[in-house]
Amino acid sequence: MRLVGLETASRDGRVRLSGWVERRGRPGTVEVYFEYGEDLRPFVRESADAFFPVLLVASMLYAEPLRLDAPVSADLLRGARELQAVFSQWYPEELSEVEVTAEEASPSRVDAGASASFFSLGVDSFYTLLKPANDAMLGYLIYVLGVEKPLSTYGRGQHEPVVRRVEQVAAATGKKTIIGWTNLRDVFPLDWSRHLHGAGLASVAHSLGRGLGAALVPSTHPYRDMLPWGSTPLTDRLWSSELVRIVHDGAEAARVDKIAGLLVDEPLAVQHLRVCTENDGGPDNCGRCSKCVRTMLTLQLLGRLSSAPTFPPELPPDYARRLRHDDENDVSFIRENLELARRVGADRRVVRTLERLVLASEAEAYCEGRGFFPSLAGLLGWYAWTRNVLRLKEWYARSQNPAVRFAWRRLKGAFTAQRREPDADRSSPDAQRDAVAWSGQRARPS
């Protein structure tokens, strides 16, 4: 794969940064572009840095050497070596290390530039925006069409209400907006979440390198769930250059804790929260897909679902079937809701439903790569052991409840009282012999 040229041009009130890419064994070149309003022209930087992250991941997937006929940030080239090692170990059957050929560029700006956060109206985006520590540093919110969904998806104007909501939230929080367009997902139809998440956002940030000094990427998972993913605290920082620093933000909190600890008390977030991926980039939450259902479940456990206008007022009756548990990413969110359900003392039916989903995912992971009979034998023992452990945990949790302990003491006292003779003289020899016999000891001969 080869980047053969760069171009910045204005047309129809927009400024477009284009990169022309050749693929091995394919005729001609294809255009990859980032486009913004003409007022953002001072931010747009014509540099290979904007195309390097996406092209590197695509080259690893297609197993092609990468060559760039334009200078690239020295920091990016150094980070690429470590990034290739990480991704090739995470996805050994999909991504392989490739040779990179490019000239190192010298930074051309001394000042720090503005700070921005990527913003899509989701839980992670709102948490990064509303976190007190970020309030003073953030100046811009970035929303780029073609990142969340391929740009070809937006053919019915469904993005317009989303853009208006982003602008409303920005105005309410005293920030400015950066609205853009990119066709990178149409040109490279890769797995966004697992492969391109961090690289795609880094490419957008570097395309704005004349005005931005730092770009915050809202976290998907907390530090404790550092599973292979396209955007993590380990990898995002490696997409930084001398001019634009990429910051992974919010991994100190799990998603349910972001909602419970900050968002449910912020009317702005509750009013505009948008998590759905089945709406083709539109403004609404369908209330039926896995992402909607797991967010609605969190809000219901917190007693706030009815006050969230962007969601249906009730969970669907078959919510358990709609919660995906195909991989560790999905299961991590189910575990978070399970922990929250236990913490708030939710209905036992909800807790058991979530426990069954976690157990089912663990069973599927155990059976993967094993034959039928070894899987069956292992599952029977594993299931019996796991269910017993869960029952013991439940009994122990109940024993710590003061009301349960009081009731147990009363029941124990009533049971003991039934074994006594209330009218008998306990000081008599017969009563003493009975007491000794009841205790399991042999009475001494008189």
N, C-alpha and C positions, 0 to 999 in steps of 0.2 A: 504494500500500500504506500502511496506517495502523495504528499501535498505539493502540488506543482505551482500554485499561485495564490495570491491574495488580492482582494479588491474591496474598496469602500466606495459606495455610490449612493446618491440620493435619488429617490423616485417617489412620487405620489405622497409627499409629506413625510416620508420615512427615510431613515438611513440604514443601509444594509452592509454588513461585513460578510464577505463571501470568501470561501476557500474552495479551491478546485482540486478534486481528489481523483487519483487513478487507482484502479484495482488490478491486481495481477491477473492476466488472462481475460480481462474485460476491455472492450474497445472504448475509446473516448474517456471523457472526464465527467464527474458528477459534482454539482454545486451543493455545498453545505453552507448554510447561512444563519446569521443572527440579525434580527431586524428590530429597530426601535423607532419611536417618534423622533422627528427632526430636532426637537428641543434637547434630546439626549446625545446629539452629535459630539459635544465636548467630552462625553464619557467613553465613546467608542474608540477602541485602540486596535489599529491594524497590526496584528501580530499573530505568529503561528501558535502562541500560547493558548489562544482561544480554541484551537482545533486539536491540540496535542492530547489532552486527556481522553476525549472520545475516540480519536484515531488509535491511541495506544491500546485501549480495551478491544476495539474492533479488530486490530491486527492480531492480538492474542487469540481471539476467537477464531479468526480465519487462518491462523498460523502463517502469517505473511510478515516479512521484514518491513519495518516502518522507516520511511525516508521523508524528511521535510526539507524542501528547498527554500527555507527561510530560517533565520535565527530563532532559537527557543531558549527560554529562561534556564540558566544554569541550575537553579534550585529545582525546577521541574524535571530536568534530566536526571539529577541525582535522586530525587524522590521516585522516579520511574523504575529505577533498579530494585528498590525495596518493594514497590507496589507489585511489580511482576512476580517477585518471590512470594508475596502474600497470596495474590490471586491464583497463581499456578498451584499452590498447595491447598487452597480452599476448594478450587474446582479443577482438579487434575485431569478430568476427562473432557473438560470443555475449553479451558484456557491454558495456553502454553507460552513460555517466555520466548520473546522474539528480539532480533537485533534492531537497535534504534540508531539511525544516522541523522545527525543534525548538528548545526553550528551553534555554539553557545552565544547567547545575546547578553549585552550589558544593560542593566536597568537604566531607564531614561527619566525617572522621576525621583525627587528627593523627598517631597512632602508625603504625609501619611495617607491622604485621600479620605473619602467618606466611608462610613460603615453601613452595611445593609444586611437584611435578613431575607432569605427566601420565605415566601408567604403564600399559602394556598387555602387559608381559612380552616385548616385542620387542627387537631389537638396539639400536635407538636409545634406547628407554626404559631398558634396562639400562646402557647407556653413560653416560647422564646421571646415573643413580642412583649408579653405582659410581665415577664420576670423582672423584678425591680432592679436587679444588677445590670440589665441590658438597656434600661430606659434612657439613660443619658447618652450612651454611645451610639445608639441606632439612629440613623437619619433617613433611611430609605427602606421600603418594602418592595421586593422583586417578585413579580408574577409573570412568567413567560409561558405563552401557549406553545404547545409542542413538547413540553417537558412532562407534564402529567399524563397526557395522551398524545399520540401522533397528531401532527398538525392537520393531516387530512381528515381527522375526525370532526373538526369544527366547520361543518358546512351549513349549519342551520342557525347560526348566530347564537347558540346556547352559551357562548362564553361571555356575552355582553352583560348579563346580570351578575356573573361572577366578578368581572372587572369592576362593576359599579360597587359591589360589596367590599372588594379590596380597597377601593378608593375611599369608601365611607369609613372603614376601620382605620385606614391611614390618617384621615382627617381627624377622627375622634381621638387618636393617640398622638397627634402632632407630628406625623411622619409624612414623607413624600413617597410617591409611587414610581416604580420603573416597570412599565408594561412592555413586553416584547413578544417576538415570534421566532421560532426556529424549526427547521425541518430535519433536525438530526435524527429523530426517531423514525422518520419516514425513510431516510437514507440507510440507517443502520437499525433494522428491526430486531434488536437484541432484547434480552430480558432486562427490563429497566431496574426492577428492585434488586436483583441479585448481581447484576454486572455494571449497569450504567448510572445508577443513582448518584453516587458521589462524583463520578467523572463528568456526567452531563451538567450538573450544577456548577462544577468547577469551570467547565468550558464557558458557561454563561457569564460567570463572574469575571473571567479573564477577558471576555469580549468587551467588558466595561472597564478595562484596566486603566484608562486615563483618568477616571473619576473615583473609582473605588479603591480603598486601601485594605478593607476586610469584608468578607462575606460570611455570614453565619448560616450554617446548615443545620436545621432542627433535627434532633436525634430521633431515630426510630425505636431503638431499644436502649435499656439502661446498661450501665457498665457490667452488671452481673450476667447479662445475656449477650455476651460478645460472640454471637454466632456469625458464620460467614454471611456477608450482606454487602450490598453495593455501597453503603454509606455507614462507616463506623468511626469511633474515635481513633482507631489505629491507622486507618487509611486516608481519611479526609485531609488531615494536615499535610500529607505528602503531595497533595495537589497544589500546594502553595507555591508562589513565585516570589521574587524579590519585591514585586510591586503589589500583589494582591495576596493577602493571607486568608486561607480557607480554615474556618473554625467550626468544629463539630460542637454543637451546643445542646444542653438539656439532658445529657445521659446520666445525670445524678438522680433522675426520677423516672420510675416506670410510668407507662401511659395512664394507668388508672390513678396513680398518685398525682400526675399532672392535673387530671380532671378534679380529683377530690381535694387537692391541696390549694388549687389556684383558680381553675376555670369556672367551677360551679358558683363561685362568689363574684364573678365578673359578668355583669349583664351583657356587656358587649360581646363576649365570647359565646355565651349561651344563646344569644339572639342570632348569631351568624355562623355557628359551628357547622362545618361541612366536611364530611369524611368519605362520602360515597365514591366508589370507583366504577359503578355500573350505570352512571347517568351520562356517559359520553361527554364528560366535561361540563355538564350543566350545573345549575346552582342548588339543586335540591338533593335531599337524602332519600333514597328509595325506601329505607326501612326494612329491606328484605335481604340484602346481600350480607356477607359475613362481616365486613367492616362496619356497616350500619348496626347490625345486631349486637356485636360486641361492645360498641360504644353505647347503645341504648341500654344494654344490660348494666353497664357501669353506672349510668345515670339513674336507672331504676333502683339499684342497690343503694345509691345515695339519696333516694327519694326525690330526685330532680327531673325525672323524665317528662312529667306532665308540664313542666315549665320551660321545656326546650322546644321552641316553635318550629325548628327546622326538621324535627323528627315526628313520626306518628306518636300519639299519646300512650300507646301500649306496645309491648313486645308481641311479635307474632306468636301464636300458640305453638308452632313448631320451631321455635328459636334454636333448640338444640340441634336440629337437623341442618340448620342454616349456618351454624358455626363451623367453619372449616378447621380441620385438624390434620391437614395433609403433610405438613412439615413442621420443623421446630419453630419456624417463625410464627405460624398460626397458633401452635400449642403454647408458646410463651405468653400470648395475650389471654388465652383461656386460663392459664395458671394465675395470671395477675388478677383476673376476675374471681377465681376461686379463693385466692388469698383475701381479697376484699370482702367476699361473701362471708367467709369465716370471721373476719374482723368485725363486721357490722352485725353479726348474728342473724344472717338471712335465713329465710325458710329452708328447712332441711331438704326439701325437694330440689331446690335450686342448687344447693351444695352438692347433693348426690349426682345431679345431672352433670355438673361440671367435672366432678370426680370421674364419672364414667367416660367422659370425653377424653380426659387426660390418660386414663387407663387404656382406652382403645388406641390412642396414638402410640403409647408405649408398646402395646401388643403388636401393632403393625410394624413398628421399628424392630422389634425382636424377631418377627417372622421373616423380615426382608433378607433374602439370600439363603434361607434355610428350607429344607424339604418339609413335606407335610407332617410326617410322624415325629421328627425331632421338634418341630414347632408345636405340635399338639401336646406332646409330653411336657415340654418346657412351659407352655402356657398354663396348663392345668396346675402345676406346682406354683408357678409365679402368681397366678390369679388367687389361689387359696391363701398364699402367704400375704399378698398385698391387701386383700379384703380383711384379713385378721388384723393386720397392722392398722388399717383405717378404723376398724371397730375399736381397737384398744385406744387409739388417739381420741376417738369420740367419747369413750367412757372416761378417759382421763380429763378431757376438757369439761365434761359435765361435772366431774367430781370437784373441780375448782370453783364451780358456781356456788356462792354461799347459800342460796335458797335450796339447791339440791343437797348440799351437805347437811343443812338443818333438817330437811325432810328425811334424809337417810338416818340421822341420829334418832329422830322420833320413831321411825319404823323399827330401828334396831332396839330401842327401848321397849316398844310395845311387844316385840317378839320375845325379848328376854322376860318381860313380866308374865307372859303366858306360861313360861316354864316354872314359875314359882308357885308355892302354896301360900296364899296370902293369910290364911287363917291358922296355919301351923306354927308351932312354937319353934323358932329357929335355934333356940338354945338347947333343945332337947337332944339326947343322944341319937334318936332316930333321924331327926332333921340333919344333924351333922354328918351321919353316915350317908344320907341321900346326897348331900352337897359334895362330899368327897367322891362318891360314885359318879355323879354327874360330871365332875371335872376329869374323869377318866383314870383316877387313881384307885388302887385297891384300899379298902378300909382296913385299918389295923384291928386285930382282934382285941376285944376288951378284956 
